[in-house]
Amino acid sequence: VEFTATSVSDLKKYIAELEVQTGMTQRRRGPAGFYV
């Protein structure tokens, strides 16, 4: 699966929103290694 720049931005935004909703903002490195 290839990700375009837009897809990556949307994913990061989506993940960031999930972190806020679930209170995982303290886990900056990402639960599944999304942040490389």
PDB file of N, H, CA, C and O in Angstrom:
ATOM      1  N   VAL A   1       0.847  -1.200   0.000  1.00  0.00           N
ATOM      2  CA  VAL A   1       0.000   0.000   0.000  1.00  0.00           C
ATOM      3  C   VAL A   1       0.879   1.245   0.000  1.00  0.00           C
ATOM      4  O   VAL A   1       1.735   1.419   0.867  1.00  0.00           O
ATOM      5  N   GLU A   2       0.652   2.106  -0.987  1.00  0.00           N
ATOM      6  H   GLU A   2      -0.044   1.965  -1.692  1.00  0.00           H
ATOM      7  CA  GLU A   2       1.444   3.338  -1.059  1.00  0.00           C
ATOM      8  C   GLU A   2       0.649   4.494  -0.456  1.00  0.00           C
ATOM      9  O   GLU A   2      -0.549   4.641  -0.700  1.00  0.00           O
ATOM     10  N   PHE A   3       1.338   5.302   0.328  1.00  0.00           N
ATOM     11  H   PHE A   3       2.310   5.182   0.526  1.00  0.00           H
ATOM     12  CA  PHE A   3       0.675   6.435   0.963  1.00  0.00           C
ATOM     13  C   PHE A   3       1.111   7.730   0.296  1.00  0.00           C
ATOM     14  O   PHE A   3       2.304   7.987   0.131  1.00  0.00           O
ATOM     15  N   THR A   4       0.144   8.534  -0.081  1.00  0.00           N
ATOM     16  H   THR A   4      -0.825   8.326   0.053  1.00  0.00           H
ATOM     17  CA  THR A   4       0.470   9.844  -0.639  1.00  0.00           C
ATOM     18  C   THR A   4       0.718  10.810   0.503  1.00  0.00           C
ATOM     19  O   THR A   4       0.454  10.481   1.660  1.00  0.00           O
ATOM     20  N   ALA A   5       1.218  11.989   0.198  1.00  0.00           N
ATOM     21  H   ALA A   5       1.432  12.256  -0.742  1.00  0.00           H
ATOM     22  CA  ALA A   5       1.490  12.989   1.228  1.00  0.00           C
ATOM     23  C   ALA A   5       0.200  13.321   1.975  1.00  0.00           C
ATOM     24  O   ALA A   5       0.204  13.518   3.191  1.00  0.00           O
ATOM     25  N   THR A   6      -0.886  13.379   1.238  1.00  0.00           N
ATOM     26  H   THR A   6      -0.890  13.219   0.251  1.00  0.00           H
ATOM     27  CA  THR A   6      -2.180  13.687   1.858  1.00  0.00           C
ATOM     28  C   THR A   6      -2.600  12.568   2.794  1.00  0.00           C
ATOM     29  O   THR A   6      -3.107  12.822   3.887  1.00  0.00           O
ATOM     30  N   SER A   7      -2.389  11.337   2.369  1.00  0.00           N
ATOM     31  H   SER A   7      -1.977  11.132   1.481  1.00  0.00           H
ATOM     32  CA  SER A   7      -2.783  10.198   3.192  1.00  0.00           C
ATOM     33  C   SER A   7      -1.996  10.190   4.498  1.00  0.00           C
ATOM     34  O   SER A   7      -2.551   9.934   5.566  1.00  0.00           O
ATOM     35  N   VAL A   8      -0.704  10.472   4.402  1.00  0.00           N
ATOM     36  H   VAL A   8      -0.254  10.681   3.534  1.00  0.00           H
ATOM     37  CA  VAL A   8       0.139  10.500   5.596  1.00  0.00           C
ATOM     38  C   VAL A   8      -0.336  11.586   6.551  1.00  0.00           C
ATOM     39  O   VAL A   8      -0.414  11.367   7.759  1.00  0.00           O
ATOM     40  N   SER A   9      -0.649  12.745   6.012  1.00  0.00           N
ATOM     41  H   SER A   9      -0.586  12.924   5.030  1.00  0.00           H
ATOM     42  CA  SER A   9      -1.123  13.853   6.842  1.00  0.00           C
ATOM     43  C   SER A   9      -2.439  13.479   7.509  1.00  0.00           C
ATOM     44  O   SER A   9      -2.641  13.742   8.695  1.00  0.00           O
ATOM     45  N   ASP A  10      -3.334  12.862   6.738  1.00  0.00           N
ATOM     46  H   ASP A  10      -3.170  12.648   5.775  1.00  0.00           H
ATOM     47  CA  ASP A  10      -4.624  12.462   7.291  1.00  0.00           C
ATOM     48  C   ASP A  10      -4.441  11.413   8.376  1.00  0.00           C
ATOM     49  O   ASP A  10      -5.117  11.447   9.404  1.00  0.00           O
ATOM     50  N   LEU A  11      -3.521  10.478   8.140  1.00  0.00           N
ATOM     51  H   LEU A  11      -2.972  10.451   7.304  1.00  0.00           H
ATOM     52  CA  LEU A  11      -3.268   9.435   9.128  1.00  0.00           C
ATOM     53  C   LEU A  11      -2.739  10.031  10.425  1.00  0.00           C
ATOM     54  O   LEU A  11      -3.202   9.684  11.511  1.00  0.00           O
ATOM     55  N   LYS A  12      -1.765  10.931  10.302  1.00  0.00           N
ATOM     56  H   LYS A  12      -1.389  11.212   9.419  1.00  0.00           H
ATOM     57  CA  LYS A  12      -1.186  11.555  11.497  1.00  0.00           C
ATOM     58  C   LYS A  12      -2.246  12.331  12.265  1.00  0.00           C
ATOM     59  O   LYS A  12      -2.298  12.286  13.494  1.00  0.00           O
ATOM     60  N   LYS A  13      -3.097  13.049  11.520  1.00  0.00           N
ATOM     61  H   LYS A  13      -3.055  13.086  10.522  1.00  0.00           H
ATOM     62  CA  LYS A  13      -4.171  13.811  12.158  1.00  0.00           C
ATOM     63  C   LYS A  13      -5.141  12.864  12.849  1.00  0.00           C
ATOM     64  O   LYS A  13      -5.567  13.109  13.977  1.00  0.00           O
ATOM     65  N   TYR A  14      -5.483  11.785  12.165  1.00  0.00           N
ATOM     66  H   TYR A  14      -5.137  11.585  11.248  1.00  0.00           H
ATOM     67  CA  TYR A  14      -6.411  10.796  12.713  1.00  0.00           C
ATOM     68  C   TYR A  14      -5.849  10.166  13.983  1.00  0.00           C
ATOM     69  O   TYR A  14      -6.548  10.032  14.987  1.00  0.00           O
ATOM     70  N   ILE A  15      -4.569   9.781  13.920  1.00  0.00           N
ATOM     71  H   ILE A  15      -4.002   9.890  13.104  1.00  0.00           H
ATOM     72  CA  ILE A  15      -3.908   9.172  15.074  1.00  0.00           C
ATOM     73  C   ILE A  15      -3.835  10.161  16.233  1.00  0.00           C
ATOM     74  O   ILE A  15      -4.073   9.800  17.385  1.00  0.00           O
ATOM     75  N   ALA A  16      -3.505  11.406  15.919  1.00  0.00           N
ATOM     76  H   ALA A  16      -3.311  11.700  14.983  1.00  0.00           H
ATOM     77  CA  ALA A  16      -3.407  12.432  16.957  1.00  0.00           C
ATOM     78  C   ALA A  16      -4.753  12.615  17.645  1.00  0.00           C
ATOM     79  O   ALA A  16      -4.818  12.755  18.866  1.00  0.00           O
ATOM     80  N   GLU A  17      -5.827  12.612  16.858  1.00  0.00           N
ATOM     81  H   GLU A  17      -5.773  12.498  15.866  1.00  0.00           H
ATOM     82  CA  GLU A  17      -7.162  12.770  17.433  1.00  0.00           C
ATOM     83  C   GLU A  17      -7.507  11.579  18.313  1.00  0.00           C
ATOM     84  O   GLU A  17      -8.106  11.739  19.376  1.00  0.00           O
ATOM     85  N   LEU A  18      -7.129  10.388  17.871  1.00  0.00           N
ATOM     86  H   LEU A  18      -6.642  10.258  17.008  1.00  0.00           H
ATOM     87  CA  LEU A  18      -7.383   9.190  18.672  1.00  0.00           C
ATOM     88  C   LEU A  18      -6.629   9.264  19.994  1.00  0.00           C
ATOM     89  O   LEU A  18      -7.167   8.913  21.044  1.00  0.00           O
ATOM     90  N   GLU A  19      -5.387   9.722  19.936  1.00  0.00           N
ATOM     91  H   GLU A  19      -4.950  10.008  19.083  1.00  0.00           H
ATOM     92  CA  GLU A  19      -4.580   9.821  21.152  1.00  0.00           C
ATOM     93  C   GLU A  19      -5.226  10.774  22.146  1.00  0.00           C
ATOM     94  O   GLU A  19      -5.245  10.511  23.348  1.00  0.00           O
ATOM     95  N   VAL A  20      -5.753  11.880  21.637  1.00  0.00           N
ATOM     96  H   VAL A  20      -5.738  12.093  20.660  1.00  0.00           H
ATOM     97  CA  VAL A  20      -6.411  12.853  22.516  1.00  0.00           C
ATOM     98  C   VAL A  20      -7.663  12.236  23.135  1.00  0.00           C
ATOM     99  O   VAL A  20      -7.923  12.401  24.327  1.00  0.00           O
ATOM    100  N   GLN A  21      -8.428  11.532  22.323  1.00  0.00           N
ATOM    101  H   GLN A  21      -8.217  11.398  21.355  1.00  0.00           H
ATOM    102  CA  GLN A  21      -9.683  10.948  22.799  1.00  0.00           C
ATOM    103  C   GLN A  21      -9.433   9.845  23.816  1.00  0.00           C
ATOM    104  O   GLN A  21     -10.195   9.690  24.770  1.00  0.00           O
ATOM    105  N   THR A  22      -8.365   9.079  23.613  1.00  0.00           N
ATOM    106  H   THR A  22      -7.746   9.205  22.838  1.00  0.00           H
ATOM    107  CA  THR A  22      -8.096   7.945  24.491  1.00  0.00           C
ATOM    108  C   THR A  22      -7.113   8.306  25.595  1.00  0.00           C
ATOM    109  O   THR A  22      -6.782   7.469  26.435  1.00  0.00           O
ATOM    110  N   GLY A  23      -6.648   9.550  25.595  1.00  0.00           N
ATOM    111  H   GLY A  23      -6.918  10.230  24.913  1.00  0.00           H
ATOM    112  CA  GLY A  23      -5.735   9.989  26.642  1.00  0.00           C
ATOM    113  C   GLY A  23      -4.370   9.353  26.512  1.00  0.00           C
ATOM    114  O   GLY A  23      -3.712   9.083  27.516  1.00  0.00           O
ATOM    115  N   MET A  24      -3.933   9.106  25.271  1.00  0.00           N
ATOM    116  H   MET A  24      -4.468   9.325  24.455  1.00  0.00           H
ATOM    117  CA  MET A  24      -2.643   8.461  25.059  1.00  0.00           C
ATOM    118  C   MET A  24      -1.600   9.465  24.605  1.00  0.00           C
ATOM    119  O   MET A  24      -0.575   9.085  24.039  1.00  0.00           O
ATOM    120  N   THR A  25      -1.855  10.749  24.849  1.00  0.00           N
ATOM    121  H   THR A  25      -2.687  11.058  25.309  1.00  0.00           H
ATOM    122  CA  THR A  25      -0.932  11.788  24.402  1.00  0.00           C
ATOM    123  C   THR A  25       0.421  11.633  25.077  1.00  0.00           C
ATOM    124  O   THR A  25       1.432  12.126  24.576  1.00  0.00           O
ATOM    125  N   GLN A  26       0.439  10.939  26.226  1.00  0.00           N
ATOM    126  H   GLN A  26      -0.382  10.538  26.632  1.00  0.00           H
ATOM    127  CA  GLN A  26       1.704  10.762  26.932  1.00  0.00           C
ATOM    128  C   GLN A  26       2.582   9.742  26.215  1.00  0.00           C
ATOM    129  O   GLN A  26       3.792   9.697  26.436  1.00  0.00           O
ATOM    130  N   ARG A  27       1.974   8.923  25.356  1.00  0.00           N
ATOM    131  H   ARG A  27       0.991   8.960  25.176  1.00  0.00           H
ATOM    132  CA  ARG A  27       2.756   7.937  24.591  1.00  0.00           C
ATOM    133  C   ARG A  27       3.077   8.518  23.227  1.00  0.00           C
ATOM    134  O   ARG A  27       2.480   8.137  22.221  1.00  0.00           O
ATOM    135  N   ARG A  28       4.025   9.444  23.203  1.00  0.00           N
ATOM    136  H   ARG A  28       4.510   9.753  24.021  1.00  0.00           H
ATOM    137  CA  ARG A  28       4.360  10.168  21.975  1.00  0.00           C
ATOM    138  C   ARG A  28       4.942   9.266  20.895  1.00  0.00           C
ATOM    139  O   ARG A  28       4.875   9.606  19.714  1.00  0.00           O
ATOM    140  N   ARG A  29       5.514   8.117  21.273  1.00  0.00           N
ATOM    141  H   ARG A  29       5.568   7.840  22.233  1.00  0.00           H
ATOM    142  CA  ARG A  29       6.194   7.279  20.286  1.00  0.00           C
ATOM    143  C   ARG A  29       5.205   6.466  19.466  1.00  0.00           C
ATOM    144  O   ARG A  29       5.567   5.873  18.449  1.00  0.00           O
ATOM    145  N   GLY A  30       3.958   6.441  19.912  1.00  0.00           N
ATOM    146  H   GLY A  30       3.664   6.923  20.737  1.00  0.00           H
ATOM    147  CA  GLY A  30       2.944   5.722  19.147  1.00  0.00           C
ATOM    148  C   GLY A  30       2.806   4.289  19.611  1.00  0.00           C
ATOM    149  O   GLY A  30       3.811   3.617  19.842  1.00  0.00           O
ATOM    150  N   PRO A  31       1.593   3.812  19.751  1.00  0.00           N
ATOM    151  CA  PRO A  31       1.317   2.467  20.251  1.00  0.00           C
ATOM    152  C   PRO A  31       1.766   1.375  19.285  1.00  0.00           C
ATOM    153  O   PRO A  31       2.200   0.306  19.715  1.00  0.00           O
ATOM    154  N   ALA A  32       1.663   1.639  17.983  1.00  0.00           N
ATOM    155  H   ALA A  32       1.310   2.507  17.634  1.00  0.00           H
ATOM    156  CA  ALA A  32       1.998   0.619  16.990  1.00  0.00           C
ATOM    157  C   ALA A  32       3.170   1.056  16.130  1.00  0.00           C
ATOM    158  O   ALA A  32       3.371   0.540  15.031  1.00  0.00           O
ATOM    159  N   GLY A  33       3.946   2.011  16.637  1.00  0.00           N
ATOM    160  H   GLY A  33       3.782   2.430  17.530  1.00  0.00           H
ATOM    161  CA  GLY A  33       5.124   2.456  15.897  1.00  0.00           C
ATOM    162  C   GLY A  33       4.783   3.285  14.683  1.00  0.00           C
ATOM    163  O   GLY A  33       5.490   3.223  13.677  1.00  0.00           O
ATOM    164  N   PHE A  34       3.706   4.068  14.753  1.00  0.00           N
ATOM    165  H   PHE A  34       3.131   4.118  15.570  1.00  0.00           H
ATOM    166  CA  PHE A  34       3.343   4.920  13.621  1.00  0.00           C
ATOM    167  C   PHE A  34       4.366   6.030  13.441  1.00  0.00           C
ATOM    168  O   PHE A  34       4.606   6.503  12.330  1.00  0.00           O
ATOM    169  N   TYR A  35       4.972   6.440  14.574  1.00  0.00           N
ATOM    170  H   TYR A  35       4.777   6.055  15.476  1.00  0.00           H
ATOM    171  CA  TYR A  35       5.967   7.503  14.505  1.00  0.00           C
ATOM    172  C   TYR A  35       7.344   6.891  14.371  1.00  0.00           C
ATOM    173  O   TYR A  35       7.872   6.323  15.328  1.00  0.00           O
ATOM    174  N   VAL A  36       7.928   7.004  13.195  1.00  0.00           N
ATOM    175  H   VAL A  36       7.499   7.465  12.418  1.00  0.00           H
ATOM    176  CA  VAL A  36       9.239   6.392  12.954  1.00  0.00           C
ATOM    177  C   VAL A  36      10.313   7.471  12.912  1.00  0.00           C
ATOM    178  O   VAL A  36      11.490   7.164  12.720  1.00  0.00           O
TER     179      VAL A  36
END
